Amino acid sequence: MNMNPVLHSTFAIDRNYPVAPSRVFAAFANGATKRRWFSPGNGTEVLEFTLDFRVGGREQSRYRFEGGPAGAPAGGTEFGNDTTYQDIVPDRRIVFAYTMTMADKRISASLGTVELVPEGKGTRLTYTVLDGGDGPQMREKGWRGLLQNLDDELRRSA
């Protein structure tokens, strides 16, 4: 039995994208598009990615990458993300519950909310997380990187 204490944390990340909310929403809803940007970065091997984007639908992804965050075992650490969509309002909001694993050990259980607000000709995205796990700083850093990947994807497909 794991006796490590749960570290509860909340964080929010705001990003502005130079495209309409419908384009940002589509980048979350379309499996091929999301697979391109929803990857931790260079040196990452996508082992699995499935997306059933609907309320009650699931998303599952598995990645292996060399190195990993501080404290991760070396030599191809495998990470997993299992998500269930709780609420979806097209072009406005996505709410999901997800767990993360590292080397088959659960490291967090979180509730995430993506809010999309029109701002000028673009979109303000606010991502808010209630996290219960053993490394909330790692989750925030990871999401900051993912949202930068989303920015890169939206600019490439403009």
N, C-alpha and C positions, 0 to 999 in steps of 0.2 A: 504494500500500500504506500502511495506517495504521500509523505507527510510535509512536503514543502508548502509554505503558505501561499495562498492566491494573492497576487498583487492586482488590485482593482485599479483601473485607470480609465480616463476619458480623454480623448484628444480630438481636435478638429483641424482639418486642413482646408484652406480656401485656395482655389485656383481659378484663373480666368482663361478662357479659351476663345479664339477669334472666330468661332462658328456658332450657328444657332443651336439651341438646346436639343432640337431633334437630331442633329448630327452627333452630339455628345451621347445622347441616349442610345442611338443606334450602335455606337461603339461598345456599349455594354451589352446590348441585346443580340447582336449578330455574333455567332460563334466564331466564324473565321476571323473577323476583325478583332474580337476580344482576345483570341488566342495569340495574335501578333503582338498586342501590347501588354497583355497580362502575364508577363514572364519576368522573373527577377533580373535578367540582364545577360551580358556577355558571359560565356562559359556555362550557360545553362542548357541542359538537355530536357526537353519536354517529353515526359514519359507517358502522360495521359492528360487529355483535356476534353471534357464533355460539358455541354451547356444545354439545359432545358429551361429557357428563360420565360417563366410564367409564375404566378403566385402558386406556391407549393412545389415548384420545380426545383431541380438540383443542378449544381455545378460541381464538378470534381476535377481537380488538377493535381498532378504529381510532377515534380521537377527534381533533377539531380544537378548539382553544380559543385565544382571544385572549390575548396576553401570554405566558404560559408561565413556566417556572422561569427563574431567573437564567441568562443565557447563551443562552437559546433565541431564535431569530429571532422578530421581531414579525410580527403580521398573520396570525393563523390557523395557528399551528404544528400540524402533524399528528403525533400519537403513535400507535404501534402496539404491541400486545402479542400475542405468539404463544406459546401454552401447550400442553404435552403432559402429560397426567396419568400419573404413574408408579405410584402406589399409592393406593388408596382403601379405607378401612375405615369403613363406615357409622357415623355418629354419633361417630367417634373420631379419624380422621386422614385428611388429604389431602396427598399429596406430588406436586409438579409442577415441571417444568423450563420456564423461559420466557425469551424474549428480548424486549427493548424496543427500539423504534426512535423516532427523532425526525427528522422531515423525511426519511424513508427512509434514515437512517444508523443502523446498529445501535449502541446505546449501552450495552447490557449483556446478559449471559447469566447466569441465576441458577437456583438450586434453592431452592424454597420448601416449607416444611412447616407445615401447620395442624394443631395438636393441640387436641382438645376434651375437657375433663375436667369431669365433674359437680362442682359446688361448691354445696352447699346446694340451693336450688331453682333455681339458675342454672347457668351454664357459665363456666369459665375457658378462654379461647382463648389459645394461645401460637402466634405466627407467627414462624418462624425462617427466615432467608435466608442462603445462601452466595452472594455476589454477585461477579461479575467484570465490571467495567465502568468507565466513566469518571465516575461520579457516585453512589457509594453513599449519600451523604447525601440526595440527591434521591429515591432509591428508598425510603429509610426514611421520609422526610417524606410521600411519596405514599401509602405503605401505612398510615401513621398516619391520614391523612385518609380512606382507603377504609374502614378498620375503624371509624372514627367514623360514616361513612355507613351501615355495616352496623348499628351500634347504633341509628341513627335509623330504619332500615327495620324492625328487629325491634320497636321500640317502637310504630311506626305500625300494624303488622299484629298487634299483641297482642290 
